[in-house]
Amino acid sequence: MARLDELGQRLADQAFRTLISLRPEIRSASPARQEAVCAAMRAKVAPSIDSLLEDARLAPCLAEAAFHNAVLTLALTGVEALQAKAVSSKYRSNSPTATPTIKARHAHHVHHH
């Protein structure tokens, strides 16, 4: 169990470093925004470890590649959470129940420029 915890910690550390490389603005984001991004990444850790272990079991020679795939999966989850937060605040509607589609948000964005 300790090795699994160590694997999870290594995975999370690498994923966060990768996220910072991809989106350095995370460093200057508000603590609430950083926490939202981290929460999204944490939610994917267990499924990523399960997938990593299964991939490594099926093809032990590709265990390192499976680890890097899991790192990228978590990092991209963080990128998506960071972008979603930015988009939701940038295109916030006056109506609390309105959730515009991507097409509608794009049309709104184009209309204002």
Residue, then its C-alpha position, 0 to 999 in steps of 0.5 A: m500500500a505504501r508503494l501505491d501511495e508513493l506512486g500516487q504522489r509521484l504521479a501528482d507531483q509530475a502532473f502538477r509540474t507539467l501543468i505549470s509548464l503548460r500553463p504558467e499562469i496557474r502560479s498567479a491564479s487566485p488560491a480559490r482558482q488553484e484549489a479548483v484546478c487541483a480538485a479537478m486533478r485529484a478527482k482523476v488520480a484514482p482512475s489514472i492510477d487504475s489505468l496505469l496499473e492495468d496498462a503496466r500489467l498488460a504490457p510491463c515493457l510499457a510501464e514508463a510510457a503508461f506513467h507518462n500517459a497518466v501524468l499527461t492525463l492529469a495535467l490536461t485535466g488541470v488545463e481544462a479546469l483552468q480554462a473552464k474557470a476562465v471561460s465561465s467567469k469571462y462569459r458569465s450570464n446575468s441569468p444564474t441558470a443560463t449555461p450557454t453552449i460553446k457555439a453561443r459563447h463563441a457568438h457572444h465573444v465575436h459579437h463583442h469584438 
